[in-house]
Amino acid sequence: MSAPVLPAAAALPALPHWEETPADLRAAIREIKAALRARIAASGRTVEEVFAVVEARIRAEVDEITAARARGEQIWPVIEYADIEAGTVSAEQLALLRRRGCLVVRGHFARAQALQWDRDIVEYVDSNRFFENYRGPGDDFFGSVGSKPEIYPIYWSHAQMQARQSDRMARVQAFLNGLWKHESEGERWFDPHRDSLYPDRIRRRPEGADSGGLGTHLDPGTLDLWMTEAYQKAFRHLFDGSVEQYDPWDAAYRTAGPQYPGSTMCSAFRTFQGWTALSDMDHDQGVLHTVPIPAAMAYLMLRPLLPDVPDDDMCGVTVNQVFPAGEKWHPLLMRALSGIPDVRAGDSVWWHCDMIHSVAPVTDQKGWGNVMYIPAAPWCPRNETYAASVREAFLTGSSPSDFPAEHYERGWDNRFQLDDLNDTGRRGLGLD
C-alpha cells in the first residue's frame, strides 16, 4: 500500500516546551495521540491493524531468541576484530548482526593495552585528588547503581581520547555504520567513515561491589520521538499506512533534528551505543542485557496508541526521564532480554541505538567491571552542531553539555591536550 498524501489538517501539533506544567504536558500527549490515530485512519487502516503487523513480526523474533536460548546458544553475535580489519566477516555473521542489532568485538584492542588504559585512568584521577573532591552523582539515573562512585564523570583522560581517535576504533565504527542505510530519500544522511568522537564517561565497579544495576530502558529520546518533525519523518512508515516498509536501519531524517529539551537528552545521532572493556567480566556479574530486536522500536512507538493505554499516557514516557520499557506495557519484548557473553579487557560491546537495554544487578561482584563508553556517532549535521560545544568542553576541560555540569577536569593539567590529537581526532572534533 502506498503512503497517502495527507491533508494539512492531519499535520501533527507543535512540540510544547518541557518546562510546561504536568497538565500542559498531559494535554499535549492527548493531542499528539489523537493526531497520530487520525493519520493512521487516513491511510485506511486502524491502529489495531497496524500494531498487529508489528506485533507478529516481533513475536516471531522473540520466539526465535527464546528458542535459541533454550538450546543453550549464545544470543549475542561475536565477531573477531581481525575479521573486521581483513574484511572477512561472513555473510552469515552479517545477517545475524543485522537481525540482532548487537555485537561483541573480540580483541578490538590488545588486552595489555586495555589493562594499561585502566591503570592510566586510576593514575589520572588519583593524581588530581578526584575522590577527595567528588561531590556525589550529578546524574540521578546513574546514581541509582549505588557504588561510590561507579560512573566517573571524567571525559578527557589520555586513555579515553587515545581509544576514541585510534585507527582500530575508527575501523569498527565504520563497519557498524555500514550496516545502516546512510543514503535514502535522495539524501546522504551521514558519513559512515568519519566519527564525531562523542565524549562519554567511565565506569569502574570494584571487586566485591554490590550494584543495583539499571532497569530496562532506551536512550534515543523521549517524547520527541513522537512530537518533533524530524522523528515524525523518521518513523513515518508506522503512521502513514506503510508499516511494512519500516526499516530500523534507515537513518533518514534522524541526523538533522534536535531532541526534546531536558536532562536526559543525547544531542548526537548514534548508530550504535557502545563500550570498551577495561577489565575481564563474566556474563553473570552485573553485565549489559538487551532486547536484541532493532525493529522493536516500532512496537514501542505504536503501543501507546492502543485503547488500553490512558489518553494522557505514553506508556510511561515523559520528559527528564529515560524512555522506560517493562512488563506493564511490553511483556512480549521482555521475554527476549539477553545478556552479553563473558568479555575480556580489550573487547568492545555494541548495540543499536534504538534497543532496549539494562544492566543486571550484582552482589559481591567477582572481579572488576570497568568500561569506557565510546559509541559510533558518524559525522552528520546533528553531530557537527554538537561538535562545536564538544570542542569548547575539550579545550577547557569541561563536562560536555549533554552531561551534568560537574567540570572536574578544568584544572587538571595532565588531561589530553590539543597537541595530542591525531588526524582522526581533529576531524572528529571538527578542527579539520
N, C-alpha and C positions, 0 to 999 in steps of 0.2 A: 504494500500500500504506500503510495507516495504521500509526503507530508503536505497538508493543506496550506493554502495561503490564508492566514487568519486575519480577520478584520481588526481595525485599530482598537475596537472596544475590548478585544481579548488581550491587549497588552497588560503586562504584569505591573503591579503598583510599585511606586518608588520605594527604595530602601529607607526605613526610618533610622534615626541615629540611635546607637546603642545606649546613649545617656538617657533616653526617654524612660518614662515610668513603666513599671511592670504592666499596668493596664494598657498603656500605649503599645507595648510590645505584644501583648496578647491580641490586641485589635489588629496589629499588623500581620500576625500569624493567621488569624481568621481570614484576612483579606487575601493574603498570598495563596492560602489553600483553596479558597473559592475561585481565584483566578486560574490556578493550575487545573482544578477539576473542570472548569469551563473550557480550558484549552484542550484537554483530553476529549471532552464531549464533542467539541467542534470537529474532531478528527473522525467522528462516527464510532468511537469505541468508548467503553466505560472504564472507570478507574479499576474496577474489579477485573475486567478482561485484560487490561494491560499488565496489572500486577500478576495475574495468573501466568502470563507468558514468562515473566521474570522468575517467578517462584518455581516454575517447572524446570527452568534452566539451572537455577541454584540448587534445587533439591537433587538433581542428577549429580552435580558436582559434590555436594555434601555426602551423598550415598557412596560415591566413588572413594572419597577420602576416608570415610569411616570404615569401609570395607578393607581398604589398603592398610589402615592402622590395625585392624583386627587380624590381618595376616602377618603382622609384625614388620611391615615395610616402613622405611623411612619416608616421611611425608615431604620434608624439605628437600628440594634439589640441591645437590652438592657438585660443584664444578671446580676442577683444578685451575689455579691461576695460570699454570704453564699452558693449558689448552686455550685459554683466552688469549694469551700472548701469541701463541703459534697459529691461532685461527683454526684450531682443530676441534672446537666444541661440536658435538654431533647434532644432526637434525633432531634426533630423539630427545637429547638433552634440552635443546632449544624449545621444542614443543612442550615439554614438561614445565620448563621455566615460565613460558607464557601462560600455561594453564594454571600454575600455582602462584605465580607472581611474587615468589620469594626465593632466596638463594643464599647458600654458604659458599664463599670462595675460599677454597683450601690453599694455604700457602701464599696468600696475597702478598704478605711480607714475610721475610725470614723471621723465624721465631726469636732468634737472638736480637734482631732489630727491634721487634715489638717489646721484648722484655727490657731492652735498654731505654726505649722511649718511656716505659713505665717508671724506671728508676729516675730518668731525667725529670719527669713531672714531679716526683716526690722531692727531688732536689730543688726544683723551681719554686714550689710552694713553701718548702721549709726555709729556703734562703730569704724569702720575703715575709716570713712570720705570718703566713696565711691563717693558721689555726688560732693564733693569739688574737687575730683581728676579725675572725669570722663572726658575722652578725646573725647567723641563722639563715634558713632558707628564704630567699626572696620570692620564691615561686611556690605557692600553696600546693599546687598539684604534685610537684616533685618532692615537696616537703613531707608528703604523706608516707614516703617509704620508710622513714623512721631512723635512718643512720645519722651520724653526726660528724660531718655531713656524708652523704653518699654521692650527691651530684655536686661537683665543684664548679662554681661559676667562673671558670678560667677558659680563656679563648685564644691567647696569643703566646703560648709557650712554643719553644723551638720544636718540641715533639709534635704538637698538633699541626703546626704550619709545614713542617717537613713532610708529614704524611699527606696533607692537603695538596701540596704542589708537586708531589712526586710523580714520575712517569708511570709507575705501577698503579697509582690511584687513578690517574687520568685515563689509562687504558681500560680499567674496569668500568669506570663511569661511562666512557664512550660505548663500551659493549652493552651496558644496561640501557643507555639512552637509545641505542639502535633497535631495541625491542619495541620502541614507540613509533607511531606514525607521526613524524615531525613535519611532514608536508601533506596538507589536505585542504579542501575548500579553496584551492587556488592560492594558499598562503604557505610560507615557511615559518613554522611556529617557534622553532629553536634550532640552535647549532649543536648537534649531538657530540661534536668533538671539542667543545670548549665549556669548561665548568666555571661557575661563578664563585667557587670557594666559600660556600655558605658556612659561616663560623658557628659552631655549637660547642657544647660543654664536654666535660669529662665525668665519667662515673668511676668511683673507686669504692668497692664494697669489701670490707676486710674479712678475712677468715674468721669464722665464729660469729658473724653478724646475724642478727635477726632483722628481716626486712619485710614490710607489709606488701611489697610489690606494687604494681599499678594495675588498675582494673581495665577491662576491655573498653577500648575507645578508638577514635580515629583522629587524625591531625590535619586533614586538608582544609578545614574551615568549619564554620558553624552555620548560622542562618544565611550567610552569604551564598551558600551552595544553592539555595532556592531563590534568593532575593536579588542578587547582583546580575547585571546584564550579561557579563562575561560567562558566568556559570549557567545562567539560563540557556545560553547558546551551547555551552559545553555539554549540557545534559538534555539538549533539545529533543533527541530521539525518544526520551522517556515520556515526553508530554505532548508530542505532536502527531501521534498515531503511527510512528515508525519505530517502535520499541525494538523490533527485531534487528535494527541496524545499529543499536548501541554498541560501542566498542570502547572498553575501558583503557585501551592502549592508544586512543586517538587524542592528541594534545590540542586539537582545535579549540581555540578561544580561551584556553586555560592560562596562557602565558602573557596576557596583557592586563586584565582587570585586577583591581585591588580586592583584598579581603574585607569582610565586615570588621569595622574597628573594634578593638577590645584587647584584653590582656592575654588571650591565648592564640593570637593570630600568628601566622607564618607569612612574611611578606614575599617569600620566594616561591617559585614553582619548582618542586622537587619531583623528578620522575620516580626516584626511589629514596626512601629513608634508609639510613644505614649506620653501622658502627664497625669499628675495627677492634678486635680483641687484643688487650694488653696483658692478658693472663689466660691460663687454661681454665676452661669452665665445663663442668659436666652438665648433661641435659636436665638433671633433676635438682639443680642448685639455684633456683630462683631466676630462670632464664626467660628469654623472649618467647612469646607464643603469638601466632597469627591465625586468623581465619584465611587460609590460603586460596582465596577465590576473588580475583580482582573485580569480577563482574558483580560481586555482592553489593557494590555501591548502588546499583540500580534498585535493588531490594530496599536498601536503606532510604533512598530518595523517595520512593513511592509509598513506603509503608505508612507514613503519617496521613496519607490521603484516604486510607480505608475508614469505613464508618465506625469502627470500634475505638478510634482514637479521638479524644475530645477536639473540638474545632480550634481551640486556642493552644493546642499542644503539638509539638513536632517530635513526638516520641522522646521527650526529654531534652532535645537540642535547644540550646539557648545561647546567649552571649556570655563572654567571660568565663566559659567553662569548655572543656574539650567535648567533642562530639561523643556522646555515650552510646554504647551498644551492650545489650544484655538479654537476659532470659525473659524479661517482661514483654518486650516488643519483638525480639529477634531470636526466639529459641531455636529455630531451624539453623541459623548461622552458628550459634554457639556449639552445636554438635561437631563442627569441623575444627574447632580451636586446637592447634597443634604446635608443639614446641620444637625449638631447634635441636639438632643433634649435639653431641659433645663438640666443643671447639677448642682449638689451641691458640696460644698467643700468635698473632700474625694472620689468622684467618679473619675474614670480614663477613658481615651478615647484612642482607639487604631485603627490603620488602616494598612492594608497590605503594605509592603514596596514598592511595585510597583505602588501604587494607586495615581492617580491624586488627588491633594488636594489644598485647598486655605483657606484663612482667609478673611471673609467678612469685608468690611469697616464699620465704625460706626461713628456716630456723637453724641456728648453729651452722652456718654455711661452711662447707668444706672447700678450702682454697679461696683465693681472692677472686673477685668478679669485677674486672677493670676493663673499661672500654673508652675509646674516643668516638664521639658521634660525628660522622662525616657522611653526608648524603650525596646523591647525584642531583645537582641543580644546574642544568645546562643554561648557557647564555641565551637570553631572550629579553624582550622589552621589560617584562616584570622584574627579572633578576638584574638587569642592567640598572634599573631605577634603584633597587635596593643596594646595589654595589656602591653607590655614592655614599650612603650612610655607613656601609661597612668600611670603606676606605678611611673615613673620618675616625671611626672607632679603632681601626688598626693603628693609625698614626698617633692617636692619643692614648692608646691602651685602655679604651673604654669598653664597657659591655655593649654588644650590638643592640640596635634599637628593638629587635624582636624579643629581647630578654629583659629581665628585671634590671633596673639601673643601679647595679652594685659597684661596678668600676674598681674592683680590687687592684687591677694591674696598672693603673695610671702612673703610679710612682715606682714601678718595678723596672729597674734599669736593664735587667737581663732578659727581658721579653724579646721576641722575634722583631727584627727591625726592617726598615725599608730596603737596606742594602743586602739583606739576606734573601730577598725574593729572587727566584729564577724567572725565566720567561713565562712558564706556566702560571706562576703566582702573580706576576704582573698582569697577565691577560685576565686572570680570574678576578682581579680587583679592578679591572677596567683602566689600568695605567698604561696600556699599550693599545 
